[in-house]
């Protein structure tokens, strides 16, 4: 941890940062590992990330069908992100007396409704409403995921459990973008949301069968959220998230217009490149998890540095199909370091308030996604499709330098 943690309002307890003894939290309800429940959470992550990422691969057909610009269509990402940023810290507070099992089932049901509404949307406002519901589900799910993983398995299995949950992200990044683009070409963009709805229904059933009763434990409130923000490590982590993730999503949200208008790829070629991005993301999550287990700071810095170099390559040679394909694939690989890196950072910075800290982390992620979609959209609409990579270079450079200078320096074997 950085030296700033010594000035925290609540000093971090001694000992291993993820054990109940070190955090002052109650002991887990049981020593039994609920791996089936962890698997259902991973399936939930897959459904949420699939729904979240679909607009990136369907942006131009969505815009054409609804009669709006690419930048306006990109604001479907903004709507999800803004609402997710509000829902993430708010839901643990609003549901602090409700069994976490029922909260997770309600969020999964909301995902089903969101996908159905998106598939039936006939106007931008209707589509935005569907994405607002997705934001509620997304923010609530991610704010609770880390805390629930701590309760579903023994403390020494937490890293393995989070790795399994984040596998849902890996699989979604492999499938969502290329399959969405392919289905959009064959049957229209709405068909992709129909399939996403079927996946969310399967998620709801799996969680209903596997999640045990999880009575509320952290009792998060606004006062505790405020106290968390006084911790130096927490503030640095949240600022780094906003800078790095906004840059990533500015580039990723508008990658299809770049491949169409600058690289001049066909829809089939775009699908293949997006598949490369997903495969890169799958292996990137594995490598990022390996690095983050030893040093989350180094994992984030490595991922950020690589994306800056790749974005610069797109600016300089984005008209080359080979350069674009390689850059997009490696971009997916580099992004894999961020989710597990930032999740590990925030849990270790606030092990005694995991739900509240998780909510703040998700809020920062969603603010970053919204910032990237808005900033990237403005640049794309005014300076062209290379505006996304330009935005990415500026903000990811700042976030990477901040992490390098102030990120946690504890290294683990």
C-alpha positions as CSV (number, residue, x, y, z in Angstrom):
1,X,0.0,0.0,0.0
2,X,1.1,3.6,-0.5
3,X,2.2,5.7,2.4
4,X,-1.0,7.8,2.1
5,X,-3.0,5.0,3.8
6,X,-1.4,5.9,7.1
7,X,-3.6,9.0,7.1
8,X,-6.8,7.1,6.5
9,X,-9.7,7.7,8.8
10,X,-10.0,4.0,9.3
11,X,-6.5,2.5,9.3
12,X,-6.1,-0.8,7.5
13,X,-5.8,-3.6,10.0
14,X,-2.6,-5.7,10.1
15,X,-2.4,-9.1,8.6
16,X,-3.6,-10.5,5.3
17,X,-6.0,-7.9,3.7
18,X,-8.6,-10.5,2.6
19,X,-9.2,-12.4,5.8
20,X,-12.0,-11.7,8.2
21,X,-9.6,-11.5,11.0
22,X,-7.6,-8.7,9.4
23,X,-10.7,-6.8,8.3
24,X,-12.7,-6.9,11.4
25,X,-15.6,-8.4,9.4
26,X,-17.6,-11.2,10.8
27,X,-16.4,-14.7,9.9
28,X,-17.9,-16.3,6.8
29,X,-21.3,-18.0,7.3
30,X,-19.7,-21.4,6.4
31,X,-16.4,-22.8,5.5
32,X,-18.0,-24.6,2.6
33,X,-17.1,-23.3,-0.9
34,X,-20.3,-22.7,-2.9
35,X,-18.6,-23.1,-6.3
36,X,-22.0,-23.6,-8.1
37,X,-23.1,-20.2,-6.8
38,X,-19.8,-18.7,-7.9
39,X,-20.4,-20.2,-11.4
40,X,-23.9,-18.6,-11.5
41,X,-22.3,-15.2,-10.7
42,X,-19.8,-15.8,-13.5
43,X,-22.8,-16.5,-15.8
44,X,-24.4,-13.3,-14.6
45,X,-21.2,-11.4,-15.4
46,X,-21.3,-12.9,-18.9
47,X,-24.9,-11.7,-19.5
48,X,-24.3,-8.2,-18.1
49,X,-21.0,-7.7,-20.1
50,X,-22.6,-9.1,-23.3
51,X,-25.5,-6.7,-23.0
52,X,-23.2,-3.8,-22.2
53,X,-20.8,-4.4,-25.1
54,X,-23.4,-5.1,-27.8
55,X,-23.7,-1.5,-29.0
56,X,-20.0,-1.3,-29.9
57,X,-20.5,-4.0,-32.5
58,X,-24.0,-2.9,-33.6
59,X,-23.5,0.9,-33.6
60,X,-23.8,1.7,-37.2
61,X,-26.9,-0.5,-38.0
62,X,-28.6,0.7,-34.8
63,X,-27.9,4.3,-35.8
64,X,-29.2,3.7,-39.4
65,X,-32.4,1.9,-38.2
66,X,-33.3,4.6,-35.7
67,X,-32.3,7.5,-37.9
68,X,-29.6,9.0,-35.6
69,X,-25.8,9.7,-35.8
70,X,-23.2,7.2,-34.6
71,X,-22.3,9.6,-31.8
72,X,-26.0,9.7,-30.7
73,X,-26.2,5.9,-30.8
74,X,-23.0,5.7,-28.7
75,X,-24.9,7.5,-25.9
76,X,-26.8,4.2,-25.3
77,X,-23.4,3.3,-23.6
78,X,-23.5,6.6,-21.8
79,X,-27.0,6.0,-20.4
80,X,-26.0,2.6,-19.0
81,X,-22.8,4.0,-17.5
82,X,-24.4,7.1,-15.8
83,X,-27.1,5.0,-14.2
84,X,-24.6,2.3,-13.2
85,X,-22.5,5.0,-11.6
86,X,-25.4,6.0,-9.4
87,X,-26.7,2.5,-8.7
88,X,-23.4,1.0,-7.7
89,X,-23.0,3.0,-4.4
90,X,-26.7,3.5,-3.9
91,X,-28.0,-0.1,-4.1
92,X,-25.9,-1.5,-1.2
93,X,-27.3,1.3,0.9
94,X,-31.0,1.0,-0.3
95,X,-31.0,-2.8,0.1
96,X,-28.9,-3.0,3.3
97,X,-31.7,-4.9,5.1
98,X,-32.5,-7.4,2.2
99,X,-31.0,-10.8,1.8
100,X,-28.3,-10.6,-0.9
101,X,-29.7,-13.6,-2.7
102,X,-33.0,-11.8,-3.4
103,X,-31.1,-8.7,-4.4
104,X,-29.1,-10.6,-7.0
105,X,-32.2,-12.4,-8.3
106,X,-33.9,-9.0,-8.7
107,X,-31.0,-7.6,-10.6
108,X,-30.9,-10.6,-13.0
109,X,-34.6,-10.2,-13.6
110,X,-34.0,-6.5,-14.5
111,X,-31.4,-7.7,-17.0
112,X,-34.0,-9.9,-18.7
113,X,-36.4,-6.9,-19.0
114,X,-33.7,-4.6,-20.3
115,X,-32.8,-7.0,-23.1
116,X,-36.4,-7.5,-24.1
117,X,-37.0,-3.7,-24.2
118,X,-33.9,-3.2,-26.3
119,X,-35.0,-5.8,-28.8
120,X,-38.4,-4.1,-29.2
121,X,-37.2,-0.5,-29.1
122,X,-38.5,1.6,-32.0
123,X,-36.9,4.9,-31.1
124,X,-33.8,6.3,-29.3
125,X,-35.7,7.2,-26.1
126,X,-37.1,3.7,-25.9
127,X,-33.6,2.2,-26.4
128,X,-32.2,4.6,-23.8
129,X,-34.8,3.5,-21.3
130,X,-33.8,-0.2,-21.8
131,X,-30.1,0.8,-21.3
132,X,-31.0,2.7,-18.1
133,X,-32.5,-0.6,-16.6
134,X,-29.3,-2.3,-17.7
135,X,-27.3,0.3,-15.8
136,X,-29.2,-0.4,-12.6
137,X,-28.6,-4.2,-12.9
138,X,-24.9,-3.6,-13.9
139,X,-24.1,-1.2,-11.1
140,X,-25.8,-3.3,-8.4
141,X,-24.3,-6.6,-9.5
142,X,-20.7,-5.3,-9.7
143,X,-21.0,-3.5,-6.3
144,X,-21.9,-6.7,-4.6
145,X,-19.8,-9.3,-6.6
146,X,-16.6,-9.0,-4.6
147,X,-18.3,-9.0,-1.2
148,X,-20.4,-12.0,-2.1
149,X,-17.4,-13.9,-3.3
150,X,-15.8,-13.4,0.1
151,X,-18.9,-15.0,1.7
152,X,-19.4,-17.9,-0.8
153,X,-15.9,-19.4,-0.4
154,X,-13.3,-19.6,2.4
155,X,-11.1,-16.5,2.5
156,X,-8.0,-18.3,1.1
157,X,-10.1,-19.2,-2.0
158,X,-11.2,-15.6,-2.7
159,X,-8.7,-15.0,-5.5
160,X,-9.7,-18.2,-7.3
161,X,-13.4,-17.3,-6.9
162,X,-12.9,-13.8,-8.3
163,X,-10.9,-15.2,-11.2
164,X,-13.8,-17.6,-12.0
165,X,-16.3,-14.8,-11.8
166,X,-14.2,-12.6,-14.1
167,X,-14.1,-15.5,-16.5
168,X,-17.6,-14.3,-17.5
169,X,-16.0,-11.1,-18.6
170,X,-13.4,-13.0,-20.7
171,X,-16.0,-15.2,-22.4
172,X,-18.3,-12.2,-23.1
173,X,-15.4,-10.2,-24.7
174,X,-14.8,-13.2,-26.9
175,X,-18.4,-13.6,-27.9
176,X,-20.3,-10.4,-27.6
177,X,-18.8,-8.1,-30.1
178,X,-18.1,-10.6,-33.0
179,X,-21.3,-12.6,-32.5
180,X,-23.3,-9.3,-32.2
181,X,-21.9,-8.0,-35.5
182,X,-22.5,-11.3,-37.2
183,X,-26.1,-11.6,-36.0
184,X,-26.7,-8.0,-36.8
185,X,-25.7,-8.6,-40.4
186,X,-27.7,-11.7,-40.8
187,X,-30.9,-11.0,-38.9
188,X,-30.7,-7.4,-37.8
189,X,-29.3,-5.8,-34.7
190,X,-32.4,-6.6,-32.6
191,X,-31.7,-10.4,-32.9
192,X,-28.5,-9.9,-30.8
193,X,-30.5,-8.5,-27.9
194,X,-33.0,-11.4,-28.2
195,X,-30.2,-13.9,-27.7
196,X,-28.8,-11.7,-24.8
197,X,-32.3,-11.9,-23.2
198,X,-32.2,-15.7,-23.4
199,X,-28.8,-15.8,-21.7
200,X,-30.1,-13.5,-19.0
201,X,-33.1,-15.8,-18.4
202,X,-30.7,-18.8,-18.0
203,X,-28.7,-16.7,-15.5
204,X,-31.8,-16.0,-13.5
205,X,-32.6,-19.7,-13.3
206,X,-29.1,-20.7,-12.4
207,X,-28.8,-18.2,-9.6
208,X,-32.3,-19.2,-8.2
209,X,-31.0,-22.8,-8.0
210,X,-27.5,-22.2,-6.6
211,X,-27.3,-19.0,-4.5
212,X,-27.7,-19.7,-0.7
213,X,-29.4,-17.3,1.7
214,X,-27.0,-14.3,2.3
215,X,-28.3,-12.1,5.0
216,X,-27.0,-8.5,4.8
217,X,-23.8,-7.9,6.7
218,X,-21.9,-4.7,5.8
219,X,-24.8,-2.4,6.5
220,X,-23.5,0.3,4.2
221,X,-24.7,3.8,4.6
222,X,-23.8,7.3,3.2
223,X,-21.6,8.1,6.2
224,X,-19.4,5.0,5.6
225,X,-19.2,5.9,1.9
226,X,-18.0,9.3,2.8
227,X,-15.4,7.9,5.2
228,X,-14.1,5.6,2.5
229,X,-13.4,8.6,0.3
230,X,-11.1,10.0,3.0
231,X,-8.7,7.1,2.4
232,X,-5.8,8.0,0.2
233,X,-5.5,4.6,-1.5
234,X,-9.2,4.6,-2.3
235,X,-9.1,8.1,-3.9
236,X,-6.1,7.3,-6.0
237,X,-7.6,4.0,-7.2
238,X,-10.9,5.7,-8.2
239,X,-9.1,8.5,-10.1
240,X,-6.9,6.0,-11.9
241,X,-10.1,4.0,-12.9
242,X,-11.8,7.1,-14.3
243,X,-8.7,8.1,-16.4
244,X,-7.8,4.7,-17.7
245,X,-11.2,3.2,-18.3
246,X,-12.6,6.4,-20.0
247,X,-9.8,6.2,-22.5
248,X,-10.4,2.5,-23.1
249,X,-14.1,2.9,-23.8
250,X,-13.6,6.0,-26.0
251,X,-11.5,3.8,-28.2
252,X,-13.6,0.6,-27.9
253,X,-17.1,2.1,-28.3
254,X,-16.2,3.7,-31.6
255,X,-14.0,1.0,-33.0
256,X,-16.5,-0.1,-35.6
257,X,-16.8,3.4,-37.3
258,X,-13.0,3.4,-37.4
259,X,-12.8,0.0,-39.1
260,X,-15.5,1.0,-41.6
261,X,-14.5,4.6,-42.4
262,X,-10.7,4.5,-42.0
263,X,-9.7,0.9,-42.6
264,X,-12.6,0.2,-44.9
265,X,-13.2,-3.3,-43.7
266,X,-16.3,-5.4,-44.7
267,X,-18.8,-6.5,-42.0
268,X,-17.3,-10.0,-42.2
269,X,-13.8,-8.7,-41.6
270,X,-15.0,-6.5,-38.8
271,X,-16.6,-9.5,-37.1
272,X,-13.3,-11.4,-37.4
273,X,-11.3,-8.5,-35.9
274,X,-13.7,-8.2,-33.0
275,X,-13.4,-11.9,-32.5
276,X,-9.6,-11.3,-32.3
277,X,-10.3,-8.6,-29.7
278,X,-12.4,-11.0,-27.7
279,X,-9.8,-13.8,-27.8
280,X,-7.1,-11.3,-26.8
281,X,-9.3,-10.2,-23.9
282,X,-9.7,-13.9,-22.8
283,X,-6.0,-14.5,-22.6
284,X,-5.5,-10.9,-21.3
285,X,-7.7,-11.7,-18.3
286,X,-5.7,-14.8,-17.5
287,X,-2.3,-12.9,-17.8
288,X,-3.7,-9.9,-16.0
289,X,-4.9,-12.0,-13.1
290,X,-1.5,-13.7,-12.9
291,X,0.2,-10.3,-12.8
292,X,-2.3,-8.7,-10.4
293,X,-1.8,-11.5,-7.9
294,X,1.8,-10.4,-7.6
295,X,1.4,-6.6,-8.1
296,X,-1.8,-4.9,-9.2
297,X,0.1,-1.7,-9.9
298,X,2.4,-3.4,-12.4
299,X,-0.6,-5.2,-14.1
300,X,-2.4,-1.9,-14.6
301,X,0.7,0.0,-15.8
302,X,1.6,-2.7,-18.3
303,X,-2.0,-2.8,-19.7
304,X,-2.2,1.0,-19.9
305,X,1.2,1.4,-21.6
306,X,0.4,-1.2,-24.2
307,X,-3.0,0.4,-25.1
308,X,-1.4,3.9,-25.5
309,X,1.1,2.4,-28.0
310,X,-1.7,0.6,-29.8
311,X,-3.9,3.7,-30.0
312,X,-0.9,5.6,-31.4
313,X,-0.5,2.9,-34.0
314,X,-4.1,3.3,-35.1
315,X,-3.6,7.0,-35.4
316,X,-0.6,6.6,-37.6
317,X,-1.5,3.6,-39.6
318,X,-5.2,2.9,-39.1
319,X,-5.8,2.6,-42.8
320,X,-3.9,-0.7,-42.9
321,X,-6.1,-3.7,-42.3
322,X,-3.1,-5.6,-40.8
323,X,-2.2,-2.9,-38.4
324,X,-5.8,-2.4,-37.3
325,X,-6.4,-6.1,-36.8
326,X,-3.3,-6.6,-34.7
327,X,-3.9,-3.4,-32.7
328,X,-7.5,-4.2,-31.9
329,X,-6.6,-7.8,-30.9
330,X,-3.7,-6.7,-28.6
331,X,-6.0,-3.9,-27.2
332,X,-8.3,-6.6,-26.0
333,X,-5.4,-8.5,-24.5
334,X,-4.1,-5.3,-22.7
335,X,-7.6,-4.5,-21.3
336,X,-7.6,-7.8,-19.4
337,X,-5.3,-6.4,-16.8
338,X,-7.7,-3.7,-15.7
339,X,-10.8,-5.5,-14.1
340,X,-8.8,-7.8,-11.9
341,X,-6.1,-5.2,-11.2
342,X,-8.5,-2.5,-10.0
343,X,-10.8,-5.0,-8.1
344,X,-7.7,-6.3,-6.2
345,X,-6.5,-2.8,-5.5
346,X,-9.8,-1.5,-4.1
347,X,-10.5,-4.7,-2.0
348,X,-7.1,-4.5,-0.4
349,X,-7.5,-0.7,0.2
350,X,-10.8,-1.2,2.1
351,X,-11.1,-4.8,3.3
352,X,-13.4,-3.8,6.1
353,X,-16.0,-2.3,3.8
354,X,-16.0,-4.5,0.7
355,X,-19.6,-3.8,-0.5
356,X,-19.2,0.0,-0.1
357,X,-15.8,0.0,-1.7
358,X,-17.1,-2.2,-4.5
359,X,-19.9,0.3,-5.1
360,X,-17.5,3.2,-5.4
361,X,-15.3,1.2,-7.8
362,X,-18.2,0.4,-10.0
363,X,-19.4,4.0,-9.9
364,X,-15.9,5.1,-11.0
365,X,-16.0,2.5,-13.8
366,X,-19.4,3.7,-15.0
367,X,-18.4,7.4,-14.8
368,X,-15.3,6.5,-16.9
369,X,-17.4,4.6,-19.4
370,X,-19.8,7.6,-19.7
371,X,-16.9,10.0,-20.0
372,X,-15.3,7.9,-22.7
373,X,-18.5,7.6,-24.7
374,X,-19.3,11.3,-24.5
375,X,-15.7,12.5,-25.1
376,X,-15.1,9.9,-27.8
377,X,-18.5,10.6,-29.4
378,X,-17.8,14.4,-29.6
379,X,-14.4,13.7,-31.2
380,X,-15.8,11.1,-33.6
381,X,-18.7,13.5,-34.7
382,X,-16.3,16.5,-35.1
383,X,-12.9,15.2,-36.2
384,X,-13.7,11.7,-37.5
385,X,-13.4,8.1,-36.5
386,X,-9.8,8.5,-35.2
387,X,-11.2,10.7,-32.3
388,X,-11.6,7.6,-30.1
389,X,-7.9,6.5,-30.2
390,X,-6.9,10.2,-29.7
391,X,-9.0,10.5,-26.5
392,X,-7.6,7.1,-25.3
393,X,-4.0,8.2,-25.6
394,X,-4.6,11.4,-23.6
395,X,-6.5,9.9,-20.6
396,X,-4.8,6.4,-20.4
397,X,-1.4,8.1,-20.4
398,X,-2.5,10.2,-17.4
399,X,-4.0,7.2,-15.6
400,X,-1.0,5.0,-16.2
401,X,1.4,7.6,-14.9
402,X,-0.8,8.2,-11.8
403,X,-0.8,4.4,-11.1
404,X,3.0,4.2,-11.6
405,X,3.6,7.0,-9.2
406,X,1.0,6.4,-6.5
407,X,-0.3,2.8,-7.0
408,X,0.2,0.1,-4.4
409,X,3.7,-1.1,-4.1
410,X,3.2,-4.3,-2.2
411,X,4.5,-7.2,-4.2
412,X,3.4,-10.8,-3.5
413,X,5.2,-14.0,-4.4
